[in-house]
């Protein structure tokens, strides 16, 4: 899709768009912490058990919840984020991912109506549900209420008549008596069926957590993944899968996705620059990637060579660029430090002018050191391509971001949108450091700046995560790698 279209204000407006054809349902919560992820995974499991091909999605910029979706359904979960992707990007991603699927299940983010501000639904779960023309199943935590739960449900249904709440799931029900109180109240006041009554069960393990949220599913040991499967089955048994499927099929039919045509246009437009090989860090420490970003590079002809900064001793041979995604380098900083061969390999590549792009965890790995995780005082030595240090903090930095860019990898661009999500800060920054991003929204590294220019000026590393629904970004990265390849 053209960059001009990606940055048109109409592309980011609130309201319904041309919804895709695939049957879909959005699983939303009244707030964060109501068990939304557990219920969404259980719904996916229940529909899979009926023999359906379930395509999972996650609203918002989350990297971790989608790994649980993928684990349960066997299909790669995708993110749907209006701020990062725009309306066309959301619809294109949905249409592309749903090919070959029977039904789509979309897990929401935060509370149903929580978005960029209190003024409207922009970038909220409700916003995405309206774009897709998808009905909503609302998850209510009934642990501390009975009749009042019906009042909450009624308020959510009346708050925005354009959002169709078509079913309810009652979570954390204590007993049959508790369930009957809540059900009686709902029956008298709320015109939406209860499709799940989930009993509280402390013996059934929930999702394991870490300081940035849940632990990615593929990081968990087999025994813990089995516990997730057991939890999904336990909850799914308390979900009426037939009622959920009926809700899924109640969304309006809509226009076909235009992604096939756009994909051809992208490759034609950028073809000839795509025959590059990009090394992508992927292991326990670096695993925060949007699947759509990797797919965008592949559509442009790039070949991806995955490697592990924890386990491998050197970068893959014959590469034209490096991607270091986000993740948890602080957790395994001791092992990253001990792998001096890989640190030297990355440092040598930077010195040779290989284009390198790092986000958040990748930025941290490229600094001189990481310290402060679990109170550790000693700094663990990292690559040192950035003349600064990383310090873990107790404060979460969580923002949507927007910046203008003028630097390596992406070149000169206006209105680059992203998000930042970290418990660290960059300190002792060299005075002669150069930055590619001027922040219009978000904290960045310091003083409204982000995106360290790495090495001799061929690399960029930032706290900001971006999404390649903005087609300018993937194309620029591939061009930068192709320029190095032609040297």
C-alpha positions in Angstrom: 0.0 0.0 0.0 1.3 3.5 -0.7 2.9 5.5 2.0 0.7 8.5 1.3 -2.4 6.3 2.0 -0.9 5.0 5.2 -0.5 8.6 6.5 -3.9 10.0 5.5 -5.9 11.1 8.5 -9.0 9.4 7.1 -7.1 6.1 7.4 -7.1 6.5 11.2 -10.6 7.7 11.8 -13.1 6.2 14.2 -16.1 4.3 12.9 -17.0 1.3 10.9 -15.3 0.5 7.6 -15.7 -2.2 5.0 -15.7 -5.3 7.1 -14.1 -8.5 5.8 -16.2 -11.6 5.1 -14.9 -14.1 7.6 -17.1 -14.9 10.6 -15.6 -13.3 13.7 -16.1 -12.5 17.3 -14.2 -10.1 19.6 -13.6 -11.2 23.2 -13.4 -8.1 25.3 -13.2 -7.3 29.0 -14.8 -4.6 31.2 -11.2 -3.7 32.4 -7.8 -5.2 32.4 -7.3 -8.2 34.7 -10.7 -9.8 34.3 -9.3 -12.9 32.7 -9.7 -11.8 29.1 -6.7 -13.7 27.8 -7.7 -17.0 29.5 -11.2 -16.7 28.2 -10.1 -15.8 24.7 -7.7 -18.8 24.6 -10.4 -21.0 25.9 -12.9 -19.8 23.2 -10.2 -20.5 20.5 -9.6 -24.0 22.0 -13.4 -24.8 22.1 -13.9 -23.8 18.5 -10.8 -25.8 17.4 -12.2 -28.8 19.2 -15.3 -28.5 17.0 -12.9 -29.1 14.0 -12.8 -25.4 12.9 -9.8 -23.6 11.6 -9.5 -20.6 14.0 -7.6 -17.5 13.1 -6.5 -15.6 16.2 -5.9 -11.9 16.6 -5.0 -9.4 19.4 -6.1 -5.8 19.6 -3.2 -3.5 20.4 0.6 -3.6 20.2 1.0 -6.7 22.4 3.8 -9.2 21.6 3.1 -11.9 24.2 -0.6 -12.8 24.2 -0.5 -13.7 20.5 2.1 -16.4 21.3 -0.6 -18.1 23.5 -3.1 -17.8 20.7 -0.7 -19.4 18.2 0.1 -22.2 20.7 -3.6 -23.2 21.0 -4.8 -22.7 17.4 -1.7 -23.7 15.4 -2.2 -20.5 13.3 0.0 -17.4 13.7 -1.8 -14.8 15.7 -1.8 -11.2 14.3 -2.1 -7.8 15.9 -4.8 -5.3 15.0 -3.8 -1.8 16.1 -5.4 1.3 14.7 -2.7 3.7 15.8 0.1 1.7 14.3 -1.7 0.3 11.2 -4.5 2.6 10.3 -7.9 1.4 9.2 -6.7 0.0 5.9 -3.8 -1.7 7.6 -6.2 -3.4 10.1 -8.6 -4.6 7.5 -5.8 -5.8 5.2 -4.1 -7.7 8.0 -7.5 -9.3 8.9 -8.4 -10.3 5.4 -4.9 -11.7 4.6 -4.7 -13.7 7.8 -8.2 -15.1 7.5 -7.6 -16.9 4.2 -8.3 -20.6 4.8 -9.8 -20.0 8.2 -13.4 -20.8 9.3 -13.7 -18.3 12.0 -11.7 -15.4 13.6 -11.4 -14.8 17.3 -10.1 -11.4 18.3 -8.8 -10.8 21.9 -9.3 -7.2 23.0 -7.0 -4.9 25.0 -7.7 -3.3 28.4 -11.3 -2.5 28.8 -13.7 -2.6 25.8 -13.8 1.2 25.5 -10.3 2.1 26.6 -8.3 3.8 23.8 -6.1 6.8 23.2 -8.2 9.2 25.3 -11.5 9.6 27.2 -13.1 11.5 24.4 -13.8 8.7 22.0 -13.2 5.0 21.2 -10.1 5.7 19.0 -7.7 2.7 19.0 -9.8 0.8 21.5 -11.2 -2.7 21.2 -14.6 -1.2 20.5 -13.0 0.7 17.6 -11.6 -2.4 16.0 -14.9 -4.3 16.6 -16.8 -1.6 14.7 -14.3 -1.7 11.9 -14.6 -5.4 11.5 -18.4 -5.4 11.9 -17.8 -8.1 14.6 -20.0 -8.9 17.6 -18.5 -8.8 21.0 -18.4 -11.3 23.9 -17.9 -9.3 27.1 -16.0 -10.9 30.0 -17.1 -9.9 33.4 -15.2 -10.7 36.6 -17.9 -11.7 39.1 -15.6 -12.4 42.0 -16.8 -9.5 44.1 -20.3 -9.0 42.9 -23.7 -10.6 42.1 -26.7 -8.5 41.0 -24.3 -5.5 40.4 -22.7 -7.5 37.6 -25.9 -7.1 35.6 -25.7 -3.3 36.1 -22.1 -3.3 34.7 -23.1 -5.4 31.7 -26.1 -3.1 31.0 -23.9 0.0 31.2 -21.4 -1.4 28.7 -24.2 -2.3 26.3 -25.8 1.2 26.4 -22.5 3.1 26.4 -22.0 2.9 22.6 -25.0 1.5 20.6 -22.7 1.0 17.6 -20.9 -1.7 19.5 -22.9 -4.9 19.5 -22.3 -6.9 22.7 -23.9 -10.3 21.7 -22.8 -12.5 24.6 -21.5 -12.5 28.2 -19.0 -14.7 30.0 -19.1 -14.7 33.8 -15.6 -15.3 35.2 -14.6 -16.3 38.8 -17.9 -17.7 39.9 -17.6 -19.1 43.4 -20.6 -21.5 43.6 -24.0 -22.5 42.1 -25.7 -20.0 44.4 -23.4 -17.2 43.3 -24.0 -18.1 39.7 -27.8 -18.2 40.1 -27.8 -14.7 41.7 -25.9 -13.2 38.8 -27.9 -15.1 36.1 -31.2 -14.0 37.7 -30.1 -10.4 37.6 -28.9 -10.6 34.0 -32.1 -12.3 32.8 -34.2 -9.5 34.1 -32.2 -6.6 32.8 -29.8 -7.6 30.0 -30.6 -8.7 26.5 -27.5 -10.7 25.8 -27.1 -14.5 26.5 -24.6 -15.8 29.0 -22.3 -18.1 26.9 -20.0 -19.1 29.7 -20.0 -19.4 33.5 -16.4 -20.1 34.6 -15.8 -21.4 38.1 -12.9 -20.2 40.2 -10.3 -22.9 40.4 -7.0 -22.2 42.1 -5.7 -25.6 41.1 -5.8 -24.7 37.5 -2.7 -22.7 36.6 -3.1 -19.4 34.9 -0.7 -17.7 32.5 2.8 -17.2 34.0 3.7 -13.6 34.3 6.9 -11.5 34.1 7.6 -7.7 34.6 6.4 -6.9 31.0 3.3 -9.1 31.3 2.9 -12.7 30.4 5.9 -14.9 29.5 5.9 -15.8 25.7 4.4 -19.3 25.3 7.4 -20.7 23.4 9.7 -19.7 26.3 7.9 -21.9 28.7 9.0 -25.4 29.5 6.9 -28.3 28.2 5.4 -28.9 31.6 4.2 -25.3 31.8 2.8 -25.3 28.3 0.9 -28.5 29.3 -0.6 -26.5 32.2 -1.8 -23.8 29.8 -3.4 -26.5 27.7 -5.1 -27.9 30.8 -6.3 -24.5 31.8 -7.7 -23.9 28.3 -9.6 -27.2 28.3 -10.9 -26.5 31.8 -12.3 -23.1 30.9 -13.5 -24.3 27.4 -15.7 -26.9 29.1 -17.6 -24.1 30.7 -18.1 -22.2 27.5 -21.1 -22.9 25.2 -19.1 -23.3 21.9 -22.3 -23.6 19.9 -23.6 -20.3 21.3 -20.3 -18.7 20.6 -20.3 -20.0 17.0 -23.8 -18.6 16.5 -22.5 -15.2 17.7 -19.5 -15.4 15.3 -21.8 -16.0 12.4 -24.0 -13.1 13.2 -21.7 -10.4 11.9 -22.6 -8.6 8.6 -21.2 -9.8 5.3 -18.8 -7.4 3.7 -16.3 -6.6 1.0 -13.4 -8.8 0.0 -9.9 -7.9 1.1 -7.7 -6.0 -1.3 -4.5 -7.3 0.0 -3.7 -9.6 -2.9 -3.6 -6.7 -5.3 -1.6 -4.6 -2.8 0.9 -7.3 -2.2 1.6 -7.5 -6.0 1.9 -3.7 -6.1 4.4 -3.6 -3.2 6.6 -6.2 -4.8 6.5 -4.5 -8.2 7.2 -1.1 -6.8 10.1 -2.3 -4.7 11.2 -5.3 -6.7 14.9 -5.5 -7.7 15.9 -4.3 -4.2 14.6 -7.3 -2.4 17.2 -10.0 -3.0 18.8 -9.5 0.4 19.5 -11.7 3.4 18.6 -10.3 6.8 19.7 -11.9 10.0 16.9 -11.9 12.6 17.6 -12.5 16.3 15.1 -15.0 17.7 15.5 -16.8 21.0 14.5 -16.6 24.7 15.9 -13.0 24.8 14.7 -11.6 21.5 11.3 -12.6 20.3 9.1 -9.4 20.1 8.3 -9.3 16.4 5.0 -8.6 14.6 4.5 -11.6 12.3 3.3 -9.0 9.7 6.6 -7.2 9.8 8.5 -10.4 8.9 6.0 -11.2 6.3 6.3 -7.7 4.8 10.0 -8.3 4.4 9.5 -11.7 2.8 7.0 -10.2 0.3 9.6 -7.7 -0.8 11.9 -10.6 -1.5 14.1 -10.6 1.6 15.4 -13.9 2.9 15.3 -14.1 6.7 18.1 -16.0 8.5 17.2 -16.6 12.2 19.9 -16.7 14.8 20.3 -16.8 18.6 22.5 -14.2 20.4 22.2 -16.6 23.5 23.2 -19.9 21.8 25.0 -19.2 18.5 28.6 -18.2 18.2 28.4 -16.0 15.2 26.0 -14.2 12.9 24.8 -16.2 9.8 27.1 -16.1 6.8 26.4 -13.8 3.8 24.0 -11.4 5.4 23.2 -7.9 4.2 21.4 -6.6 7.4 20.6 -7.4 11.0 17.3 -7.1 13.0 17.4 -7.2 16.8 13.8 -7.2 18.0 12.5 -6.5 21.5 12.3 -9.1 24.3 14.0 -9.7 27.6 17.8 -9.4 27.3 17.9 -8.4 31.0 16.7 -11.8 32.1 19.5 -13.7 30.3 22.1 -10.9 30.5 24.6 -13.2 32.1 24.4 -15.6 29.2 24.5 -12.9 26.6 27.6 -11.5 28.3 29.3 -14.8 28.3 28.7 -15.3 24.6 31.7 -13.1 23.7 32.0 -14.7 20.2 28.5 -13.5 19.3 29.1 -10.0 20.8 32.3 -9.8 18.7 30.4 -11.0 15.6 27.8 -8.3 16.0 30.4 -5.7 16.8 32.4 -6.6 13.7 29.3 -6.4 11.5 28.5 -2.9 12.8 32.1 -1.9 12.1 31.8 -3.2 8.5 28.8 -1.1 7.9 26.2 -3.8 7.9 22.8 -2.1 8.4 21.4 -3.0 11.8 17.9 -2.2 13.1 17.2 -2.7 16.8 14.0 -2.2 18.9 13.9 -1.9 22.7 15.6 -5.2 23.7 17.8 -4.9 20.6 18.7 -1.4 21.7 19.6 -2.6 25.1 21.8 -5.3 23.7 23.7 -2.8 21.6 24.6 -0.5 24.6 27.7 -1.0 26.7 26.0 -2.9 29.5 22.7 -3.9 31.2 22.4 -3.7 35.0 19.7 -3.7 37.7 17.6 -6.7 36.9 16.5 -8.3 40.1 18.6 -5.8 42.0 21.9 -6.9 40.4 24.4 -4.0 40.7 27.1 -5.2 38.4 26.6 -4.3 34.8 26.6 -7.1 32.3 28.8 -6.2 29.3 26.9 -6.1 25.9 28.0 -5.2 22.4 28.9 -1.6 23.1 28.0 -0.3 19.6 26.1 2.5 21.4 28.1 4.6 23.8 25.6 4.4 26.7 24.4 2.0 29.4 21.0 0.3 30.2 19.6 0.4 33.7 16.5 -1.5 34.7 13.9 0.5 36.6 10.8 0.0 38.6 8.8 2.4 36.4 6.9 1.3 33.3 7.2 3.4 30.2 4.1 2.7 28.1 3.0 5.0 25.3 2.0 5.2 21.7 4.6 7.2 19.9 5.0 9.3 16.8 8.2 10.7 15.4 9.9 12.2 12.4 12.9 10.3 11.2 16.1 11.5 9.6 18.8 8.8 9.8 20.0 5.5 8.6 17.9 2.4 7.7 14.6 4.3 7.2 16.0 7.6 5.8 13.9 10.7 6.0 10.3 10.2 6.9 7.5 12.2 8.5 4.9 10.8 10.9 6.4 7.4 11.9 4.0 5.8 14.4 4.9 3.2 17.0 4.8 2.4 20.7 7.2 2.0 23.6 6.9 -0.5 26.4 9.8 -1.0 28.8 11.1 -1.0 32.4 14.5 0.4 31.7 16.3 3.6 30.9 19.4 4.5 28.9 22.0 6.4 31.0 25.5 7.8 30.6 24.8 8.7 27.0 27.9 10.1 25.2 27.5 13.7 24.3 28.3 13.2 20.7 25.5 10.6 20.2 23.3 11.1 17.2 19.6 10.3 17.0 17.3 9.6 14.0 14.0 10.2 15.7 12.5 13.5 16.8 9.6 12.5 19.1 6.3 14.3 18.6 4.6 11.8 21.0 6.2 9.5 23.5 9.2 9.6 25.9 11.9 8.2 23.6 15.4 7.8 25.1 15.9 11.4 26.4 14.9 14.9 25.6 12.4 14.1 22.9 14.9 12.0 21.0 15.1 8.3 20.1 16.7 6.1 17.6 20.5 6.0 18.2 22.5 6.2 15.0 24.7 3.1 15.4 28.3 2.6 14.2 29.4 4.7 11.3 25.9 5.7 10.4 24.4 2.6 8.9 22.3 1.4 11.9 19.5 2.6 14.0 18.3 1.3 17.5 15.4 2.8 19.4 12.9 2.1 22.2 10.2 2.7 19.7 8.6 -0.4 18.1 7.1 0.1 14.6 4.7 -1.8 12.4 5.3 -2.4 8.8 1.7 -1.8 7.8 3.4 1.5 7.0 4.9 0.1 3.9 7.6 2.8 3.7 9.4 1.2 6.6 9.8 -2.3 5.2 10.8 -1.0 1.8 13.4 1.4 3.3 14.9 -1.4 5.4 15.2 -3.7 2.4 16.7 -0.8 0.3 19.3 -0.1 3.0 20.3 -3.8 3.0 20.4 -3.9 -0.8 22.7 -0.8 -0.9 25.1 -2.6 1.5 24.9 -5.8 -0.7 25.9 -3.8 -3.8 29.0 -2.2 -2.2 
